[in-house]
C-alpha cells in the first residue's frame, strides 16, 4: 500500500479516537520526567486538516516509552492508560537547563 492509502485506512479506523496532533517532551516545564505531553483531536490530523479540524482538543500525559513506540501514522490515545490533564497555561514554558 502507499502512504496515502495507509493514512486513509488509519484515519478511517481512528475517526472516533483521540489522536495526538502535537507533542512535548519533558523539556517542557509542565511535563514530568519520563512522560510526553500531547494535545489530541478526534481523528488526529494531517498537515492539511489540522487547521480545518475544529473539533475539541484534549490534553494528555503519556508514558514516553509508549509514545515513542507509536504507530508511524500517529499515537492513538488509550483513555484507560493515558492521563488526561487540563490544557497547560503556557505550553512553551521550558525548563532551564545547565549549560557547560
N, C-alpha and C positions, 0 to 999 in steps of 0.2 A: 504494500500500500504506500501511497505517497504521504508526505507530511500533511498536506491539505486534507486528505481523506481521513488520516488518523485524527487530526484536530476536530473534524466534523463528528466523528464517532465519539471522541472523548466528550465533546460539548453536549452531544445528544444523551450520553449516559449520565452526565452530571448536571443537566439543566436545572434540576431541583436541589442541587447540593451547593453549599458554600465552598468556593474555590479561591485560594489566595491569589490576590492580584498584585499586592506589594508586600515586601518583607524587610525586616530589620534584624540585624544580629544583636548580640549582647553588647555591642559598642554603643547602642542607644541606651540612654540613662533609664528608660522605662522597661527595658528588657533584662530580666535576671540572667546571670551566667548559666550557660547550658540550654538556653531557650532561644527561640526565634519569635519575634513579634510579627503578626500577619494581619493585614486587612483583607477581608474576603467579601466577595459578592456572589449572589446566586449565579451559577453557571460560569463563574470566573470571567475571563476577558481574553481578548486578543488585542493586538495593537490598534485595530480599527474599531473594536466595540467597547473599549474601556470607557471612553467618554460618552458613548451612547447608552451605556448600561446605567440607568438612573435608579436602579433598584437599591435596596438597603445595603449598607456596609455594616459588617460586624468585625470586631477585633478579637484576636486570639493570641494566647501564648502557646507555643508548640515546642515539644521536645526537639532540640536541634538535630539529634540523630535521626529521628523520624522525618523531619523536614528535609534533611539532606538526602534521604533515601526515596524521595518523592518520585512520582511518575514524571517522565520527561515533559509532559504537557501541563503539569500543574499539581499542586498539593490540594487534595480534597480534604476538607475539614471533617474530622470524626468527632461529633459532639460528645461522645462517650469518653474521649481521651483528651481532646484539646480544650484548654481552659478559656472560656470567653471572658473578656475584660471590657471595661469602659474605654472608649476612644481616648488615647493619651492627649493631654492638653497641648503638648508640643512634641510631635513625633521626631523632630530634628534636634532634640536636646541630647547631645552626645556626652559620654563620659570623658573626663580628661584622662589623658594617658601620659605616663612618664616618658620623657624623651632622653635619649642617651647623649 
